[in-house]
Amino acid sequence: MTTEAHDPTAGEKADDSELKAQTTAAPRRPQGHGPGGGMGMPAEKPADLGGTLRRMVGELRVERTRILVAVSLGILGTAGMVVGPKLLGNATNVIFDGVVGKLLPAGQTREQAVAALRTQGQDTLADTLAGMPHVVPGQGVDFERLALSLGVVFAVYVAGFLFTWLQGRITTTVVQQTIYRLREQVETKLARLPLRYFDRQARGEVLSRVTNDIDNISQSVQQILSQLITSVLTVIGVLGMMLWISWQLALVALVTIPASAIVVSQIAKRSQPQFVEQWKRTGTVNAHVEEMYTGHDLVTVFGHQERAVATFREENEQLYRASFKAQFITGTIQPVMGWVANIGYVAIAVLGAVRITSGAMTLGDVQAFVQYSRQFSQPITQIASLMNMVQSGAASAERVFDLLDAEEESTDPVAPAHLGEVAGRVAFEHVKFSYSPDKPLIEDLSFVAEPGQTVAIVGPTGAGKTTLVNLIMRFYDVDDGRITIDGVDTRDLTRAEVRSKIGMVLQDTWLFGGTVAENISYGAHEEVSTDRLLQAAEATHVDPFVRTLPDGYDTMLDDEGTNGTAVSAGEKQLLTIARAFLADPPILILDEATSSVDTRTEVLVQKAMNALRAGRTSFVIAHRLSTIRDADIILVMEHGDIVEQGSHAELLEAGGAYARLYQSQFAAAAAPVD
């Protein structure tokens, strides 16, 4: 198929008032997508945090092997980090044992030293010494044993670091592969969505879901997986070590968990709606910016810059408020969790000191336990702060899943028919169609376009002209009746096959970033030779102005069809006409294809169009009736029905609707001018 724009209805922006009535309910400006052109922001559904997270876990299930490897490495890395404080505590004990032993008289055993202290009435010191089994009276620090202990600590920490680094690398691979597949799903989904979806969605809103929301999911999942695995394993490992060292002090540390859970649940309950609102407002701001950018010329011409800026400030203010609330509420998690953890830390320090003096614990064990208490509270705090990421990512994921769950266009037949060589007979047989069930448009439409005929479609705005084109192209399917090409129902064909037989030139030009030659050859289904390209360019009068460009056919154009050189709207239109000419389709649709060219160029283009239409079935939508005088059949539409049909001369002679339209364009002014 050859189309010069994504928008199949750009030739008639408000041709179908029925859909317009539906899509302008929300206070949005027209975007020019499809019939009616009005689009509104969709209402944001209530956040389903649990359901969204379950679905996101389902997306990660493909990577379960890598995730299992990452978890295994996380266990090993966490084990090294968890065992470290205990080993470091043993090194502290070696130093403390040496210091205490040096203070004791040599020549006696530790038990004798303890007994001597009790005899002197120093029971507290005796209890402390009794809890230090490796003290040798009169002997200082055992540096050989100390070096061995520190060497083991160093080796364990290095191994833990390497395992953790490998876990992070694999986790990054898991996340990026998952996001890669998610982007592919979204891209595939966009190709399967019906035109009506884009009619009702602001372009900036759709772009925000495809870009901002997916990027936010990537960042959120990356941080959640990389930190969550490590944090959970650290909590489990540290808790085990604390219970091993002293179950009494471990109970004190565990008191902080219920308090932390209550804090997190209460804050999360209030912050989740704010994250949903934040990403909704992000889409709104993007939609407004995209509107103002693409319509910059009109905004300037009509002097609405201040209004556009005021609207942006209002929407940006709403985004600021939603973002501030979301970030502020979740931002309170970490300081509150830190406060709870500090209470536990103080309690552990006091009770640990008591247990050292009673001989129940060594200084190294208390030191290790204090470190563990910090390690225990830190991952809990991290897990709590991850709720910020969880909720933000879930809000974005819900918006992306909402797009993925949108109703798709009907599937192609399992065993489709094939057209083969197309003669170009197009028939509407008792077609019924409406954009909304409660607003009928086409009730019973029948006509036949024989091979090689040029069928012109005219009528007032809202008559249904562009709707006919949409139905032929299967941008929409009929509600009843059928449309056939060479006797084959288009619904029995794949959409790709239907559109591959049709060339389309719209009123609004669409050029992409590339050379002039690449833009002309865009619609061809095979490699285009230079001779064929030049032949198409010469036939459509593109060649003369292209040769005036700096690099000729190799001149680069951007997505607006310009490159800093003077490429007029009419010249852009000529390029799209050349594109259709080169594609050589058996059926043509020309939707006000000459509206952007000047009078002299129009004459040249009409000649090119006559050559292009030779031997092809052509449908021409026209408001300027002078361009369709030579049409084989002229269909006059009103309110979705064909009220007249015939040749130009026949319809003028009939003196009906066509004659009135013609006279309104060409009759002289009836009233005198003072």
ROKEDO-389954 format. One record per residue (C-alpha): residue in one letter; residue number from 1; x, z, y. Coordinates in steps of 0.1 Angstrom, whole numbers, always signed. Layout:
// ROKEDO-389954
REC resn resi     X     Z     Y
REC    A  NUM     X     Z     Y
...
//
This chain:
// ROKEDO-389954
REC resn resi     X     Z     Y
REC    M    1    +0    +0    +0
REC    T    2   +11    -7   +35
REC    T    3    +0   +17   +62
REC    E    4   +16   +23   +95
REC    A    5    +5   +59   +99
REC    H    6    -4   +89   +79
REC    D    7   -37   +92   +97
REC    P    8   -61   +66   +82
REC    T    9   -86   +70  +110
REC    A   10   -64   +68  +140
REC    G   11   -81   +36  +151
REC    E   12  -112   +54  +158
REC    K   13  -106   +90  +167
REC    A   14  -142  +103  +168
REC    D   15  -159   +76  +148
REC    D   16  -178  +100  +126
REC    S   17  -196  +127  +146
REC    E   18  -209  +144  +114
REC    L   19  -175  +156  +104
REC    K   20  -166  +163  +141
REC    A   21  -195  +188  +142
REC    Q   22  -180  +207  +113
REC    T   23  -144  +207  +124
REC    T   24  -148  +217  +160
REC    A   25  -165  +250  +153
REC    A   26  -133  +269  +160
REC    P   27  -118  +267  +195
REC    R   28   -90  +242  +188
REC    R   29   -81  +210  +205
REC    P   30   -85  +177  +186
REC    Q   31   -55  +167  +166
REC    G   32   -63  +131  +157
REC    H   33   -64  +136  +119
REC    G   34   -92  +117  +102
REC    P   35  -127  +113  +113
REC    G   36  -138  +135  +141
REC    G   37  -102  +147  +147
REC    G   38  -112  +183  +154
REC    M   39   -95  +210  +134
REC    G   40   -98  +248  +133
REC    M   41   -77  +276  +121
REC    P   42   -90  +288   +87
REC    A   43  -102  +324   +85
REC    E   44   -76  +346   +69
REC    K   45   -87  +361   +36
REC    P   46   -83  +398   +30
REC    A   47   -48  +405   +16
REC    D   48   -47  +410   -22
REC    L   49   -13  +426   -25
REC    G   50   -15  +433   -63
REC    G   51   -28  +398   -72
REC    T   52    -2  +381   -50
REC    L   53   +26  +401   -65
REC    R   54   +15  +394  -100
REC    R   55   +14  +357   -92
REC    M   56   +48  +358   -77
REC    V   57   +61  +375  -108
REC    G   58   +46  +346  -128
REC    E   59   +66  +322  -107
REC    L   60   +97  +341  -116
REC    R   61   +89  +341  -153
REC    V   62  +107  +307  -158
REC    E   63  +139  +325  -149
REC    R   64  +134  +354  -173
REC    T   65  +167  +346  -192
REC    R   66  +188  +348  -160
REC    I   67  +168  +379  -149
REC    L   68  +176  +396  -182
REC    V   69  +213  +388  -177
REC    A   70  +211  +401  -141
REC    V   71  +194  +433  -153
REC    S   72  +221  +438  -180
REC    L   73  +249  +433  -154
REC    G   74  +230  +456  -131
REC    I   75  +229  +483  -157
REC    L   76  +267  +480  -163
REC    G   77  +274  +479  -126
REC    T   78  +251  +509  -119
REC    A   79  +266  +528  -148
REC    G   80  +300  +525  -132
REC    M   81  +288  +536   -98
REC    V   82  +268  +565  -114
REC    V   83  +296  +578  -136
REC    G   84  +321  +576  -106
REC    P   85  +310  +608   -88
REC    K   86  +313  +628  -121
REC    L   87  +348  +615  -128
REC    L   88  +357  +622   -91
REC    G   89  +344  +657   -95
REC    N   90  +367  +662  -125
REC    A   91  +396  +652  -103
REC    T   92  +385  +677   -77
REC    N   93  +384  +704  -105
REC    V   94  +420  +695  -114
REC    I   95  +431  +702   -77
REC    F   96  +410  +733   -74
REC    D   97  +422  +747  -107
REC    G   98  +458  +742   -96
REC    V   99  +452  +759   -62
REC    V  100  +434  +789   -79
REC    G  101  +460  +791  -107
REC    K  102  +489  +791   -82
REC    L  103  +473  +822   -66
REC    L  104  +471  +841   -98
REC    P  105  +501  +861  -112
REC    A  106  +520  +842  -139
REC    G  107  +525  +855  -174
REC    Q  108  +488  +863  -181
REC    T  109  +459  +844  -195
REC    R  110  +428  +834  -177
REC    E  111  +408  +860  -196
REC    Q  112  +432  +887  -186
REC    A  113  +430  +876  -149
REC    V  114  +392  +878  -151
REC    A  115  +393  +913  -167
REC    A  116  +417  +924  -140
REC    L  117  +394  +912  -112
REC    R  118  +364  +930  -128
REC    T  119  +385  +962  -130
REC    Q  120  +392  +959   -93
REC    G  121  +354  +956   -87
REC    Q  122  +356  +919   -76
REC    D  123  +329  +907  -100
REC    T  124  +319  +876   -79
REC    L  125  +355  +863   -80
REC    A  126  +357  +871  -117
REC    D  127  +325  +851  -124
REC    T  128  +339  +822  -104
REC    L  129  +372  +822  -123
REC    A  130  +353  +826  -156
REC    G  131  +335  +793  -148
REC    M  132  +369  +775  -145
REC    P  133  +381  +770  -181
REC    H  134  +412  +749  -172
REC    V  135  +429  +774  -148
REC    V  136  +463  +785  -159
REC    P  137  +476  +815  -140
REC    G  138  +508  +809  -121
REC    Q  139  +506  +771  -126
REC    G  140  +498  +747   -97
REC    V  141  +482  +712   -97
REC    D  142  +487  +691  -128
REC    F  143  +495  +659  -110
REC    E  144  +498  +639  -142
REC    R  145  +463  +648  -152
REC    L  146  +451  +642  -116
REC    A  147  +467  +607  -116
REC    L  148  +449  +599  -148
REC    S  149  +416  +611  -135
REC    L  150  +419  +591  -103
REC    G  151  +430  +560  -122
REC    V  152  +399  +562  -144
REC    V  153  +378  +566  -112
REC    F  154  +394  +535   -96
REC    A  155  +389  +514  -128
REC    V  156  +353  +524  -131
REC    Y  157  +345  +516   -95
REC    V  158  +362  +482   -97
REC    A  159  +343  +473  -129
REC    G  160  +311  +484  -113
REC    F  161  +318  +463   -83
REC    L  162  +325  +432  -104
REC    F  163  +293  +437  -125
REC    T  164  +273  +442   -93
REC    W  165  +288  +411   -77
REC    L  166  +279  +389  -108
REC    Q  167  +244  +404  -108
REC    G  168  +240  +394   -71
REC    R  169  +252  +359   -78
REC    I  170  +228  +354  -107
REC    T  171  +200  +369   -87
REC    T  172  +206  +345   -58
REC    T  173  +204  +316   -83
REC    V  174  +171  +329   -97
REC    V  175  +156  +332   -62
REC    Q  176  +168  +298   -50
REC    Q  177  +156  +280   -81
REC    T  178  +122  +297   -78
REC    I  179  +119  +287   -42
REC    Y  180  +130  +252   -50
REC    R  181  +102  +249   -76
REC    L  182   +77  +265   -51
REC    R  183   +87  +239   -25
REC    E  184   +82  +211   -51
REC    Q  185   +48  +225   -59
REC    V  186   +38  +226   -23
REC    E  187   +50  +190   -17
REC    T  188   +32  +178   -48
REC    K  189    +1  +197   -37
REC    L  190    +1  +181    -3
REC    A  191    +1  +147   -20
REC    R  192   -29  +156   -40
REC    L  193   -50  +172   -12
REC    P  194   -79  +152    +0
REC    L  195   -81  +139   +36
REC    R  196  -108  +164   +44
REC    Y  197   -83  +192   +39
REC    F  198   -61  +179   +67
REC    D  199   -92  +172   +88
REC    R  200   -99  +209   +89
REC    Q  201   -64  +223   +92
REC    A  202   -42  +223  +123
REC    R  203    -9  +204  +116
REC    G  204   +12  +233  +130
REC    E  205    -6  +257  +106
REC    V  206    +1  +235   +76
REC    L  207   +37  +231   +87
REC    S  208   +41  +269   +92
REC    R  209   +30  +275   +56
REC    V  210   +54  +249   +42
REC    T  211   +84  +260   +63
REC    N  212   +81  +295   +78
REC    D  213   +62  +311   +50
REC    I  214   +83  +297   +22
REC    D  215  +115  +307   +41
REC    N  216  +101  +342   +45
REC    I  217   +92  +343    +7
REC    S  218  +128  +333    +0
REC    Q  219  +143  +360   +21
REC    S  220  +119  +386    +9
REC    V  221  +123  +379   -28
REC    Q  222  +161  +377   -24
REC    Q  223  +163  +412    -9
REC    I  224  +137  +426   -32
REC    L  225  +154  +414   -64
REC    S  226  +189  +421   -53
REC    Q  227  +181  +457   -41
REC    L  228  +152  +466   -63
REC    I  229  +171  +462   -96
REC    T  230  +201  +481   -84
REC    S  231  +180  +508   -67
REC    V  232  +157  +514   -98
REC    L  233  +187  +516  -121
REC    T  234  +206  +539   -97
REC    V  235  +176  +563   -96
REC    I  236  +174  +564  -134
REC    G  237  +211  +568  -139
REC    V  238  +216  +593  -112
REC    L  239  +186  +614  -124
REC    G  240  +201  +614  -159
REC    M  241  +235  +626  -145
REC    M  242  +218  +653  -124
REC    L  243  +199  +666  -154
REC    W  244  +231  +667  -174
REC    I  245  +250  +686  -147
REC    S  246  +223  +711  -138
REC    W  247  +186  +707  -146
REC    Q  248  +178  +735  -121
REC    L  249  +193  +716   -91
REC    A  250  +177  +684  -105
REC    L  251  +143  +699  -102
REC    V  252  +150  +706   -65
REC    A  253  +160  +670   -60
REC    L  254  +128  +658   -78
REC    V  255  +106  +677   -53
REC    T  256  +114  +649   -28
REC    I  257   +98  +622   -50
REC    P  258   +61  +631   -46
REC    A  259   +66  +636    -9
REC    S  260   +83  +602    -7
REC    A  261   +55  +585   -26
REC    I  262   +29  +600    -3
REC    V  263   +47  +588   +28
REC    V  264   +52  +553   +14
REC    S  265   +16  +548    +2
REC    Q  266    +2  +560   +35
REC    I  267   +24  +538   +56
REC    A  268   +20  +508   +34
REC    K  269   -18  +511   +36
REC    R  270   -16  +507   +73
REC    S  271   +11  +480   +76
REC    Q  272    -1  +454   +51
REC    P  273   -30  +441   +73
REC    Q  274    -6  +438  +102
REC    F  275   +17  +416   +81
REC    V  276   -12  +393   +72
REC    E  277   -21  +391  +109
REC    Q  278   +16  +385  +119
REC    W  279   +19  +354   +97
REC    K  280   -15  +342  +106
REC    R  281    -6  +344  +143
REC    T  282   +27  +327  +135
REC    G  283    +8  +297  +122
REC    T  284   -14  +297  +153
REC    V  285   +16  +296  +177
REC    N  286   +32  +269  +157
REC    A  287    +0  +248  +158
REC    H  288    -2  +252  +196
REC    V  289   +34  +243  +201
REC    E  290   +31  +212  +179
REC    E  291    -1  +201  +197
REC    M  292   +16  +205  +231
REC    Y  293   +47  +187  +220
REC    T  294   +30  +157  +204
REC    G  295    +5  +155  +233
REC    H  296   +30  +162  +260
REC    D  297   +22  +130  +279
REC    L  298   -15  +137  +281
REC    V  299    -9  +173  +290
REC    T  300   +12  +162  +319
REC    V  301   -11  +134  +330
REC    F  302   -41  +157  +332
REC    G  303   -22  +185  +348
REC    H  304   -28  +210  +321
REC    Q  305    +8  +224  +319
REC    E  306    -2  +258  +334
REC    R  307   -32  +260  +310
REC    A  308   -10  +251  +280
REC    V  309   +16  +277  +291
REC    A  310   -12  +303  +296
REC    T  311   -26  +296  +261
REC    F  312    +9  +299  +246
REC    R  313   +14  +332  +264
REC    E  314   -19  +345  +251
REC    E  315   -12  +334  +215
REC    N  316   +24  +346  +217
REC    E  317   +12  +379  +230
REC    Q  318   -11  +383  +200
REC    L  319   +18  +374  +177
REC    Y  320   +40  +399  +194
REC    R  321   +14  +427  +190
REC    A  322    +9  +419  +153
REC    S  323   +46  +417  +146
REC    F  324   +53  +449  +166
REC    K  325   +27  +468  +147
REC    A  326   +38  +455  +113
REC    Q  327   +75  +462  +120
REC    F  328   +70  +495  +138
REC    I  329   +47  +510  +111
REC    T  330   +70  +500   +82
REC    G  331  +100  +509  +103
REC    T  332   +89  +546  +102
REC    I  333   +94  +546   +64
REC    Q  334  +132  +550   +64
REC    P  335  +135  +578   +90
REC    V  336  +107  +598   +74
REC    M  337  +123  +593   +40
REC    G  338  +157  +603   +54
REC    W  339  +141  +635   +68
REC    V  340  +126  +644   +34
REC    A  341  +159  +636   +17
REC    N  342  +178  +659   +41
REC    I  343  +156  +688   +32
REC    G  344  +164  +683    -4
REC    Y  345  +201  +679    +5
REC    V  346  +202  +712   +23
REC    A  347  +185  +730    -6
REC    I  348  +209  +716   -31
REC    A  349  +240  +726   -10
REC    V  350  +228  +762    -7
REC    L  351  +218  +766   -44
REC    G  352  +250  +748   -55
REC    A  353  +271  +773   -36
REC    V  354  +253  +802   -52
REC    R  355  +258  +787   -87
REC    I  356  +296  +783   -80
REC    T  357  +300  +819   -70
REC    S  358  +281  +830  -101
REC    G  359  +303  +808  -123
REC    A  360  +274  +787  -135
REC    M  361  +289  +755  -121
REC    T  362  +323  +743  -110
REC    L  363  +332  +731   -76
REC    G  364  +337  +695   -89
REC    D  365  +302  +696  -105
REC    V  366  +286  +707   -72
REC    Q  367  +306  +681   -53
REC    A  368  +294  +654   -78
REC    F  369  +258  +668   -76
REC    V  370  +258  +666   -38
REC    Q  371  +270  +630   -41
REC    Y  372  +243  +623   -67
REC    S  373  +217  +638   -44
REC    R  374  +227  +614   -17
REC    Q  375  +228  +585   -42
REC    F  376  +194  +596   -55
REC    S  377  +177  +597   -21
REC    Q  378  +194  +565    -9
REC    P  379  +179  +541   -35
REC    I  380  +145  +558   -31
REC    T  381  +148  +552    +6
REC    Q  382  +158  +516    +0
REC    I  383  +128  +511   -24
REC    A  384  +106  +526    +3
REC    S  385  +120  +503   +30
REC    L  386  +116  +474    +7
REC    M  387   +79  +478   +11
REC    N  388   +85  +461   +45
REC    M  389   +98  +431   +27
REC    V  390   +72  +433    -1
REC    Q  391   +43  +432   +23
REC    S  392   +58  +406   +46
REC    G  393   +67  +384   +16
REC    A  394   +33  +390    +0
REC    A  395   +15  +380   +32
REC    S  396   +34  +347   +33
REC    A  397   +30  +341    -4
REC    E  398    -7  +346    -1
REC    R  399    -8  +319   +25
REC    V  400   +12  +295    +4
REC    F  401    -8  +302   -27
REC    D  402   -40  +296    -6
REC    L  403   -26  +261    +1
REC    L  404   -17  +256   -36
REC    D  405   -52  +267   -46
REC    A  406   -70  +244   -22
REC    E  407   -94  +220   -38
REC    E  408   -77  +187   -47
REC    E  409   -91  +152   -47
REC    S  410  -107  +141   -79
REC    T  411   -83  +131  -106
REC    D  412   -76   +95  -116
REC    P  413   -93   +83  -148
REC    V  414   -74   +91  -180
REC    A  415   -76   +55  -191
REC    P  416   -77   +36  -158
REC    A  417   -87    +0  -155
REC    H  418   -62   -26  -141
REC    L  419   -68   -53  -116
REC    G  420   -41   -78  -124
REC    E  421   -41  -107  -100
REC    V  422   -65   -98   -72
REC    A  423   -88  -125   -58
REC    G  424  -101  -101   -31
REC    R  425  -138   -98   -37
REC    V  426  -149   -64   -22
REC    A  427  -185   -53   -27
REC    F  428  -204   -22   -16
REC    E  429  -234   -16   -39
REC    H  430  -260    +9   -27
REC    V  431  -233   +32   -14
REC    K  432  -243   +67    -2
REC    F  433  -218   +90   +15
REC    S  434  -217  +119   +39
REC    Y  435  -189  +143   +50
REC    S  436  -213  +172   +48
REC    P  437  -244  +174   +24
REC    D  438  -267  +186   +52
REC    K  439  -256  +157   +75
REC    P  440  -262  +124   +59
REC    L  441  -242   +94   +72
REC    I  442  -245   +64   +49
REC    E  443  -277   +63   +30
REC    D  444  -279   +29   +12
REC    L  445  -252    +4   +22
REC    S  446  -247   -29    +4
REC    F  447  -226   -60   +14
REC    V  448  -201   -84    -2
REC    A  449  -168   -97   +12
REC    E  450  -159  -128    -7
REC    P  451  -122  -137   -14
REC    G  452  -105  -150   +17
REC    Q  453  -133  -139   +41
REC    T  454  -127  -120   +73
REC    V  455  -152   -93   +78
REC    A  456  -154   -77  +112
REC    I  457  -170   -43  +116
REC    V  458  -184   -34  +150
REC    G  459  -207    -8  +165
REC    P  460  -208   +22  +188
REC    T  461  -187   +53  +183
REC    G  462  -199   +74  +154
REC    A  463  -215   +44  +137
REC    G  464  -194   +48  +105
REC    K  465  -169   +19  +109
REC    T  466  -138   +39  +100
REC    T  467  -158   +56   +72
REC    L  468  -161   +22   +55
REC    V  469  -123   +18   +57
REC    N  470  -118   +54   +43
REC    L  471  -141   +45   +14
REC    I  472  -124   +13    +6
REC    M  473   -90   +30    +6
REC    R  474  -105   +59   -15
REC    F  475   -95   +84   +11
REC    Y  476  -129   +97    +3
REC    D  477  -151   +89   -28
REC    V  478  -187   +78   -25
REC    D  479  -215  +102   -33
REC    D  480  -236   +75   -50
REC    G  481  -234   +38   -57
REC    R  482  -201   +21   -60
REC    I  483  -174    +0   -44
REC    T  484  -158   -28   -64
REC    I  485  -127   -49   -61
REC    D  486  -131   -81   -81
REC    G  487  -160   -64  -100
REC    V  488  -140   -33  -109
REC    D  489  -153    +1   -96
REC    T  490  -125   +16   -75
REC    R  491  -132   +49   -92
REC    D  492  -121   +34  -125
REC    L  493   -88   +25  -109
REC    T  494   -60   +49   -99
REC    R  495   -58   +55   -62
REC    A  496   -22   +42   -62
REC    E  497   -34    +8   -77
REC    V  498   -62    +5   -52
REC    R  499   -39   +12   -22
REC    S  500   -12   -10   -35
REC    K  501   -35   -40   -31
REC    I  502   -44   -32    +5
REC    G  503   -23   -35   +37
REC    M  504   -34   -15   +67
REC    V  505   -25   -16  +104
REC    L  506   -39   +11  +126
REC    Q  507   -44   +15  +163
REC    D  508   -18   +44  +165
REC    T  509   +16   +32  +155
REC    W  510   +38   +52  +130
REC    L  511   +75   +45  +129
REC    F  512  +100   +67  +112
REC    G  513  +136   +76  +119
REC    G  514  +156   +45  +108
REC    T  515  +166   +10  +117
REC    V  516  +142   -17  +129
REC    A  517  +148   -35   +96
REC    E  518  +140    -4   +76
REC    N  519  +108    +1   +95
REC    I  520   +96   -34   +89
REC    S  521  +104   -34   +52
REC    Y  522   +88    +0   +46
REC    G  523   +57   -14   +30
REC    A  524   +75   -38    +6
REC    H  525   +75   -28   -31
REC    E  526  +108   -44   -38
REC    E  527  +141   -52   -22
REC    V  528  +136   -74    +8
REC    S  529  +159  -102   +16
REC    T  530  +171  -109   +51
REC    D  531  +154  -143   +51
REC    R  532  +120  -128   +42
REC    L  533  +124  -101   +68
REC    L  534  +132  -126   +95
REC    Q  535  +103  -148   +84
REC    A  536   +79  -119   +88
REC    A  537   +94  -109  +122
REC    E  538   +92  -145  +135
REC    A  539   +56  -150  +123
REC    T  540   +45  -118  +141
REC    H  541   +66  -125  +172
REC    V  542   +88   -94  +167
REC    D  543  +120  -114  +165
REC    P  544  +124  -122  +203
REC    F  545  +122   -86  +215
REC    V  546  +143   -72  +186
REC    R  547  +171   -95  +195
REC    T  548  +172   -80  +229
REC    L  549  +179   -45  +215
REC    P  550  +214   -32  +215
REC    D  551  +220   -36  +177
REC    G  552  +192   -60  +169
REC    Y  553  +176   -53  +136
REC    D  554  +201   -25  +130
REC    T  555  +190    -6  +161
REC    M  556  +181   +30  +152
REC    L  557  +146   +43  +161
REC    D  558  +136   +79  +159
REC    D  559  +103   +92  +146
REC    E  560   +86   +84  +179
REC    G  561   +97   +48  +176
REC    T  562  +122   +50  +205
REC    N  563  +159   +54  +207
REC    G  564  +165   +57  +244
REC    T  565  +159   +20  +249
REC    A  566  +127    +4  +262
REC    V  567  +105    -1  +232
REC    S  568   +70    -4  +245
REC    A  569   +38    +6  +227
REC    G  570   +29   -30  +222
REC    E  571   +63   -37  +206
REC    K  572   +58    -7  +183
REC    Q  573   +25   -22  +173
REC    L  574   +42   -56  +166
REC    L  575   +66   -38  +143
REC    T  576   +38   -23  +123
REC    I  577   +20   -57  +121
REC    A  578   +53   -72  +108
REC    R  579   +54   -45   +82
REC    A  580   +20   -54   +69
REC    F  581   +29   -92   +70
REC    L  582   +60   -85   +49
REC    A  583   +40   -65   +23
REC    D  584   +18   -96   +16
REC    P  585   -12   -77    +3
REC    P  586   -43   -95   -10
REC    I  587   -66   -73   +11
REC    L  588   -61   -64   +48
REC    I  589   -75   -37   +70
REC    L  590   -69   -40  +107
REC    D  591   -82   -11  +127
REC    E  592   -79   -21  +163
REC    A  593   -45   -35  +155
REC    T  594   -41   -54  +188
REC    S  595   -54   -27  +212
REC    S  596   -19   -17  +223
REC    V  597    -6   -52  +232
REC    D  598    -9   -71  +265
REC    T  599   -31  -101  +269
REC    R  600    -4  -127  +264
REC    T  601   +10  -109  +234
REC    E  602   -25  -105  +220
REC    V  603   -29  -142  +219
REC    L  604    +4  -145  +200
REC    V  605    -5  -117  +176
REC    Q  606   -40  -132  +170
REC    K  607   -23  -164  +159
REC    A  608    +0  -143  +136
REC    M  609   -31  -124  +123
REC    N  610   -48  -157  +116
REC    A  611   -18  -168   +95
REC    L  612   -17  -134   +79
REC    R  613   -54  -134   +70
REC    A  614   -52  -169   +54
REC    G  615   -62  -166   +18
REC    R  616   -68  -128   +21
REC    T  617   -99  -107   +23
REC    S  618   -97   -90   +57
REC    F  619  -116   -61   +73
REC    V  620  -113   -59  +110
REC    I  621  -125   -30  +130
REC    A  622  -128   -40  +167
REC    H  623  -141   -28  +199
REC    R  624  -130   -59  +219
REC    L  625  -154   -84  +205
REC    S  626  -133  -113  +218
REC    T  627  -109  -107  +190
REC    I  628  -134  -112  +162
REC    R  629  -152  -143  +172
REC    D  630  -138  -163  +144
REC    A  631  -147  -137  +117
REC    D  632  -167  -151   +87
REC    I  633  -190  -122   +87
REC    I  634  -196   -96  +115
REC    L  635  -212   -63  +103
REC    V  636  -230   -44  +131
REC    M  637  -233    -7  +122
REC    E  638  -254   +20  +137
REC    H  639  -258   +56  +123
REC    G  640  -241   +46   +90
REC    D  641  -263   +15   +83
REC    I  642  -257   -22   +88
REC    V  643  -283   -32  +113
REC    E  644  -271   -68  +116
REC    Q  645  -248   -92   +99
REC    G  646  -238  -128  +104
REC    S  647  -214  -150  +124
REC    H  648  -206  -146  +160
REC    A  649  -229  -175  +170
REC    E  650  -257  -163  +148
REC    L  651  -257  -128  +161
REC    L  652  -256  -139  +197
REC    E  653  -286  -162  +191
REC    A  654  -305  -133  +174
REC    G  655  -302  -113  +206
REC    G  656  -300   -80  +188
REC    A  657  -275   -51  +187
REC    Y  658  -245   -74  +186
REC    A  659  -257   -94  +216
REC    R  660  -262   -62  +236
REC    L  661  -227   -50  +227
REC    Y  662  -212   -84  +237
REC    Q  663  -231   -86  +269
REC    S  664  -221   -51  +279
REC    Q  665  -184   -62  +277
REC    F  666  -187   -96  +293
REC    A  667  -216   -95  +317
REC    A  668  -209   -95  +354
REC    A  669  -218   -65  +375
REC    A  670  -256   -64  +381
REC    A  671  -256   -43  +412
REC    P  672  -242   -57  +445
REC    V  673  -211   -40  +459
REC    D  674  -212   -29  +495
//
